[in-house]
Amino acid sequence: MGILKKQWNISWLNFVLLCAAFLSAMNFNLFIFIYTSIDESATLWQHIAFVPMVFLLLFVILTLLLVPYLSKVFMIIFIMVACVSAYFMSAYGVIIDKTMLENAFKTDAREVRELLNLKLVLFVLFFGILPCLLVLKTRIVYAPKGIKNALLTRFASFFVGILLLLAIFVPQTQFFVPFFRYYYQSEYYTTPFYQLKSLVKYIKSRTFTKPPLEIIAPDARILEHKKRLLILVVGETARAANFSLLEKDRATTNETNPYTKKWGGVVFFNAVRSCGTSTAVSVPCMFSVSTRKQYKESEFKENALDILQKVGVRVVWFGNNSGGCQGVCERIKEVKMFNEDYDEALLKDIQNALNLGEQKIIIVHLQGSHGPTYYKRYPKDFTRFTPTCDTNELQKCTQEELTDTYDNTIAYSDYVISKLIKMLQSQSGVQASLLYVSDHGESLGENGIYLHAMPYFLAPKEQIHVPLLFYSNDKNLLDLAYKHKDYNLSHDYLFSTLLGYFDVHTKVYDKNLDIFYTNLLNKEEN
């Protein structure tokens, strides 16, 4: 490492050129996206032109940003953001946007450890830390011939870069403009600036002053008081395609629901879409009165649980999800958070809570199928399907290994759900039901995409088609559920379904978004 002990002298212009070249190389995900999207009819020059265009665009930006006293600070930030972003985009096929950053900042120490691997460490070492050290050891010569000459060099570099960029772009406007208009997703792969832009948006969203809670149901009341019990299980990262209860378009032949299948009174809904592709969006959204298209992350309104608690329903939240309750349970009086490896650790507390109050809802927020370390989501003796993928470097595993490991997580969640159903079957003199719905789905390598949190309009169906399962000892509810099991449903239906289950009357209740409404219509879109 003697090279790092040496002080390097370099002119400002050469420093900018080298930095632009390095950042261009770190945009390899952008080039992969472009060259897998470009039409075969494009000319050789149109194929080649993207590389100098990206280089020149970065060069022009850096001529403005790399100024005395700030050049090294900016470049160290750019290098590390580009390095980490490039790795995760390449390894898991994810987009580093505001939603992904929100997930990242809510990640706990256990999740961070599960993402670490040798490949990540080596990548960050060679393409992040070492370049940063070289930048630190470099002496940038800004004005060898005086300030006037330095300013002239800076402005000349900027305008020459602009002219060269236009010289490439303008003659091919008819090709480039439609390409970037149609493939607007190109921006998402532009590192480090798209990630920094997303960071600014995230900071803005977190620093606004929280307004007073908006009371949306001052008129809420229960029309008919009778004993009702509902266990609402919120799954994590479970996609419908890997549930053997799904009646068509399954992505696996494994029997992933062996435990719930043995119970009578279980209905599986086949066409349910999530509100988002991440826990941070989906969980607050599904409990909100707002539909997916209306929902804003900045909204601060009563949610379904607030209203139920207000009218006298006892609300209890048990959470084993490392992301917490995403603000949904912050006004709930009875909350218990766990940090257990396996979700069955919650069962004893849930059993003890069943006898609390005449009307109660128990929310169980699972760790479920949280990746990338799927193999850590179930005890070894629950390994039903092999071979398994026992690493967080998912791209190293075969499709069979990855599917079998993920299916083991689904089967283990199915076991936990079946235990909850068994608890409900022991309840007498009460309308006892269980509703299970996942927050979002998961990509398992389809088209090179892993994990989740893609922008919703870009997300593959694997990330938004989620399971919804219902059990009840009430035959009328089961009949209605069975009638609607093939309807196009979504998280939009949860808010009114919860209010309707407890017979809560309020102006914000929408019977057309209650899956137990007798005359529910099947919408083409949700």
Summary of the structure (lengths in Angstrom):
residues: 526
radius of gyration: 26.9
end to end distance: 58.8
largest distance: 91.4
contacts: 1690
relative contact order: 0.13
helix: 50%
strand: 12%
